[in-house]
Amino acid sequence: MRMKGKKNGKAKKIVLWVLLGYLLIMLVGYLGVSFYFARHFYNGSTINGVDCSGMTVDQVKEKIQESVGNYVLSIEEIDGKVEKMTAQELGISYVDDGEVDKLKEQQSGFNWISSFFTDKTYEMTARTSYEEETLEALLDNLSCFQESNIVAPEDAYIEKSSDGYVIVPEVVGNTLDREKVLEAVEDAVSTGKTVINLEELGCYVKPEVTAEDEGLKEQVESLSRITAAQVYFDFGEERIEKVDRALIETWLVKDGNTYQLDENKVKEYVKSLSSKYDTYSLPHEFTTHSGRKITLNNGENVGAYTGNYRGDYGWCLDNEKTEQVLIDALQEGTKGELEPVWLYEAKNLGKDDIGGTYVEISIEEQTMWCYKDYELVVETPVTTGNPNTGHATSQGGIWSIDTKATDWYLEGEGYREKVKYWLPFDSPNDVGIHDLESRKAFGGDVYLTNGSHGCVNTPADAVKKIFDTVEVGTAVVVY
């Protein structure tokens, strides 16, 4: 029994020494590996994409230096072209700033077992040095900075077309902001970037105004709307005044992002029409029954009453209302004829505003003629106002028939006469054409001794024909 016990004790001691031996071997192995990883990076370690497994710090630095030496920067440009800068061109060299040492310090040699369960991928900035002057020289030598290859950016703008106005799109061009490119390249070289896209980095000089600019769109809309109108005024006898896009453009003023009509310029335009076509109280050229040409100046009266009253025949534009008609038409884009608004109207809109129907009275000949459509209807002797009593009939101008009346009473100082036909033409002075039952003699020199109070006394049959021929507004020429 004692022999058996001794054998069991001996066996236990052998097992114990074996276990101790294994532990010692494992300890020696662990310490050996720990010693190794105290100077080397863990397996599976990568720095900036470089496999550093089992490398010493110096070996990693050599690897990084080699990587730096192989550095190439690709510069992508807007037109798809790619230009490159190499480490050799840039004169890049690795500068040991202790970053690799710091990474190695994070890997304790005694913790190498845990490396199997942790991420060992590191990103670090490999500090490099280069000559800035060299970099700038390389930059200036790039194809994208050569003047012959540069297309300047152009803003979108408005252009006139056959239908109105259109936006001409901007030109993007390929002009670079040198300072921004320099900054982008320096950053890439410093951080190890191998590709930069100049467009994505905002290095291109862009147009300030694009075709999508809302302000530009508003301008085109307002320009097209206002200048779409094509109107004209017809002043008779082929006297056409057109208001088209070319003229309207000279009346526009910019108001923010829109265009508006300068109403003062429209006013000036209408005033010019008035100066051109108004004939009211202005001199008229007139051809008498005998073919003699005279000038009727529509000046001051020399008749029954003196003063500043002028002949009231002719056209006179109502400038303010005509301006509004034109402005409204332009705002609405109207096309076609516009009717001017007249303050005073004559019978014929044309160079000859008298037309073919009128009454002609010669004071000297004491005769009156009435024409209808240029055909003589009446020629009759008359008796006009007595100049010797201060009642001379108004002359030297053109008036218009103000009204037509029958069975009318003429009243004045010391008289009241009934007349069958009454055609006043110089109403402020109560001067008109009428019959007079009490008058038996007409024509000749009667007016110098037995003239009227200023009216044109006319035989009954003649005045009836004239009354039936003329209308309110018909011209009465007295000379």
Secondary structure, DSSP 4 states (H G I P E B T S, - for coil): -HHHHHHHHHHHHHHHHHHHHHHHHHHHHHHHHHHHHTTBPPTT-EETTEE-TT-BHHHHHHHHHHHHHT-EEEEE-TTS-EEEEEHHHHT-EE---SHHHHHHHTS-GGGGGGGGGS--EE-----EE--HHHHHHHHHTSGGGSGGG----B--EEEEETTEEEEEPPB----B-HHHHHHHHHHHHHHT--EEETTTTT-BPPPSS-TT-HHHHHHHHHHHHHTT-EEEEE-STT-EEEE-HHHHHTTEEEETTEEEE-HHHHHHHHHHHHHHH--TTS-EEEE-TTS-EEEE---S--SSS-SS-----S-EE-HHHHHHHHHHHHHTT-EEEEPPPEEE--S--SSSSS-S-EEEEETTTTEEEEEETTEEEEEEE-B-B-GGGT-PPP-SEEEE----EEEEEEEETTEEEEEEEEEEEEGGGTEEEE--TT----STTHHHHH-BSSSEE--HHHHHHHHHH--TT-EEEE-
